[in-house]
């Protein structure tokens, strides 16, 4: 029986050309790593959007698909290769221009307004939050019965995020004045009353509440009963204040 003994050769047996290849490979790897680590990540800013006509041409006259793809691109713009841009550093004037183009491509699309008030309005910048509320307010007027929910969230942002009851009241007032459709829930139409209560504008709250009850718009008996009780509650508070 033969015993096989594993033998190792001395490094001097390695041919010189192999050493040269190894050293050169190591040098190139270090050089590549150093060069890669020194690469500067380029940050891109939002540009002026092309016209809706140009986008339609590029999409082979499919504006609905173009609107969806453009919206996806816009919402992901703050996440660029190698860099994440905080929302507060985006140019919101440009954001509004892109949102307008998307709605121009597809007037029925709802996501731009959802992104405006639920995504871009989350930034910790009061001026940018106000800008998004103004934008949603303007678009709400164009189609109030379809866009009331975004306006209702604008009331929330104004009241709880910005802490501006006057702005919240203006938004709630727009809902009551313009969103008249049967699909608009009563709680949305009544938001103005509760904000007036928070502002201690009890007389104004009573006037609007009484108007709602007398208008005949309330078909639900439970809703009429609730608002009637609310009216009596506000009257009681008003009497106590006097």
Secondary structure, 3 states (H helix, E strand, C coil): CCCCCCCCCCHHHCCHHHHHHHHHHHHHHHHHHHHHHCCCCCCCCCCCCCCHHHHHHHCCCCHHHHHHHHHHHHHCCCEECCEECCHHHCCHHHHHHHHHHHHHHCCCCCHHHHHHHHCHHHCCCHHHHHHHHHHHHHHHHHCHHHHHHHHHHHHHHHHHHCCCHHHHHHHHHHHHHHCCCCCCCHHHHCHHHHHHHHCCCHHHHHHHHHHHHHHCCCCCHHHHHHHHHHHHHHHHHHHHHC
